[in-house]
């Protein structure tokens, strides 16, 4: 039940982040709903295809499509009352990133893959929807920029797998990893933690 609740939180948060991004790009209602749905369900779709986990989540449960579309529409309707869209976008995206990572790791373990692959499955689930969102909105994906983003997903997934192998049940392990990962992401944004940038101006012959 906790994992299912986390999943609903995740698709809602990511649908909202996609809708907010679409609104910042002046998209119409269809575009906002499309970007919200791709953001919410894209990571899980990529994970399931890589792991051979069929049917895809939204194919087996079409109500998830309605859920994400509804979240995007509600976000569009209330956005005029939100005065800090950038801040809200980052917060809901952080929540979706961490929640999806935990879900992806759990599905990876259910399929019997190596723990390292389960962590990678969590990261794909966490970051791929946001990557698609940013590409479709003609923005450099956060996962490829200097922000501590994919690193948060990897750390959250590693913590969840570690807690699982230490004997914690899925519920407590999920809650601990969710709080820790979300706090890590918010702290990284607050303190502006960044990974080093390797500049290539001195490299010639690759233009």
C-alpha positions in Angstrom: 0.0 0.0 0.0 2.8 2.4 0.8 4.6 1.8 -2.5 1.3 2.3 -4.3 0.7 5.5 -2.5 4.3 6.6 -3.4 3.6 5.8 -7.0 0.4 7.9 -7.0 2.4 10.8 -5.4 5.2 10.3 -8.0 3.0 10.4 -11.1 1.1 13.4 -9.7 4.3 15.3 -9.0 5.8 14.5 -12.3 2.6 15.3 -14.2 2.5 18.7 -12.4 6.2 19.4 -13.2 5.5 18.6 -16.9 2.4 20.8 -17.0 4.3 23.7 -15.4 7.1 23.3 -17.9 4.6 23.2 -20.7 3.0 26.4 -19.4 6.3 28.1 -19.2 6.7 27.3 -22.9 3.3 28.7 -23.7 1.8 25.4 -24.8 -1.9 24.9 -25.3 -4.0 22.5 -23.1 -3.2 19.5 -25.2 0.5 20.2 -25.1 0.4 20.6 -21.3 -1.4 17.3 -20.9 0.9 15.5 -23.3 4.1 16.8 -21.6 2.6 16.0 -18.2 1.8 12.4 -19.2 5.2 11.8 -20.8 6.9 13.1 -17.8 4.9 11.0 -15.4 5.0 7.7 -17.3 8.1 7.9 -19.5 10.5 6.7 -16.9 8.5 3.7 -16.0 7.9 2.8 -19.6 11.7 2.9 -20.4 12.4 0.8 -17.3 9.9 -1.8 -18.2 11.1 -2.1 -21.7 14.7 -2.5 -20.5 13.8 -5.2 -18.0 11.3 -6.9 -20.2 8.6 -6.2 -17.6 5.3 -6.5 -19.5 2.7 -5.3 -19.8 3.8 -1.7 -19.4 2.3 -0.1 -16.2 0.0 2.3 -18.0 -1.1 -0.4 -20.5 -2.1 -2.7 -17.6 -3.7 0.2 -15.7 -5.1 2.7 -18.2 -6.5 4.7 -15.2 -3.0 6.1 -14.7 -3.3 8.0 -18.0 -6.5 9.6 -16.7 -4.8 10.3 -13.4 -1.9 12.1 -15.0 -4.0 14.0 -17.5 -6.2 15.2 -14.6 -3.2 16.3 -12.6 -1.9 18.3 -15.5 -5.3 20.0 -16.1 -5.7 20.9 -12.4 -2.2 22.3 -12.4 -3.0 24.4 -15.5 -6.2 25.7 -13.8 -4.6 26.7 -10.5 -1.3 28.0 -12.0 -2.5 31.6 -12.1 -2.7 31.5 -8.4 0.8 30.3 -8.0 3.4 33.0 -7.7 6.5 30.9 -7.6 6.2 28.5 -10.4 9.9 27.9 -10.6 10.2 27.0 -7.0 7.1 24.8 -7.1 8.4 23.1 -10.2 11.7 22.1 -8.6 10.0 20.8 -5.4 7.5 18.6 -7.2 10.1 17.4 -9.6 12.4 16.5 -6.6 9.5 14.5 -5.0 8.8 12.7 -8.3 12.5 11.9 -8.9 12.9 10.2 -5.5 9.6 8.4 -5.5 10.1 7.0 -8.9 13.6 5.9 -8.1 12.3 3.8 -5.1 9.5 2.3 -7.3 12.0 1.4 -10.0 14.4 -0.3 -7.6 11.5 -2.3 -6.1 10.4 -3.5 -9.6 14.0 -4.3 -10.4 14.3 -6.5 -7.4 11.0 -8.2 -8.2 12.3 -9.2 -11.6 15.4 -10.8 -9.9 18.1 -8.7 -11.4 21.5 -7.9 -9.8 21.3 -5.3 -7.1 23.4 -2.9 -9.2 21.0 -3.3 -12.1 18.1 -2.7 -9.7 19.7 0.6 -8.7 20.1 1.5 -12.4 16.5 0.6 -13.0 15.5 3.0 -10.2 17.6 5.8 -11.8 16.1 5.2 -15.3 12.6 5.4 -13.7 13.5 8.6 -11.8 15.3 10.6 -14.5 14.0 9.5 -17.9 10.6 11.1 -17.7 12.2 14.4 -16.8 14.7 14.0 -19.5 11.9 13.5 -22.1 10.1 16.6 -20.7 13.2 18.8 -21.0 14.0 17.6 -24.5 10.4 18.1 -25.8 10.5 21.6 -24.2 13.8 22.4 -25.9 15.7 22.7 -22.7 19.0 21.2 -21.6 18.0 18.2 -19.4 18.7 18.7 -15.7 20.2 15.2 -15.7 22.9 16.4 -18.1 23.6 19.7 -16.4 25.7 20.6 -13.4 22.8 20.1 -10.9 22.9 17.3 -8.4 20.1 15.3 -10.0 20.9 11.8 -11.2 23.3 11.6 -8.3 20.3 12.0 -5.9 18.6 9.2 -7.7 21.6 6.9 -7.5 22.1 7.6 -3.8 18.4 7.1 -3.1 18.3 3.8 -4.9 21.5 2.6 -3.2 20.1 3.4 0.2 16.8 1.6 -0.6 18.6 -1.5 -1.8 20.9 -1.4 1.2 18.0 -1.1 3.7 16.3 -4.0 1.9 19.4 -6.2 2.3 19.7 -5.2 5.9 16.4 -6.8 6.5 14.0 -3.9 6.5 10.6 -4.4 5.0 9.5 -2.5 1.9 7.4 0.0 3.8 9.9 1.3 6.3 12.7 1.1 3.7 10.7 3.1 1.2 9.8 5.8 3.8 13.4 6.2 4.9 14.7 6.4 1.4 12.0 8.8 0.3 12.7 11.2 3.2 16.5 11.0 2.8 16.5 11.4 -1.0 14.0 14.2 -1.0 16.0 16.0 1.7 19.2 15.5 -0.3 17.7 17.0 -3.4 16.2 20.0 -1.6 19.5 20.6 0.3 21.5 20.4 -3.0 19.2 23.0 -4.5 19.3 25.2 -1.4 23.1 25.1 -1.1 23.6 25.1 -4.9 25.7 21.9 -4.9 27.0 21.2 -8.4 29.1 18.6 -10.1 32.4 19.9 -11.7 32.1 20.9 -15.3 34.8 19.7 -17.7 35.2 22.4 -20.3 36.5 21.5 -23.7 37.5 24.8 -25.3 41.1 23.5 -25.5 40.1 20.3 -27.4 40.4 20.8 -31.1 39.3 18.7 -34.1 35.8 17.7 -32.8 33.8 20.7 -34.2 
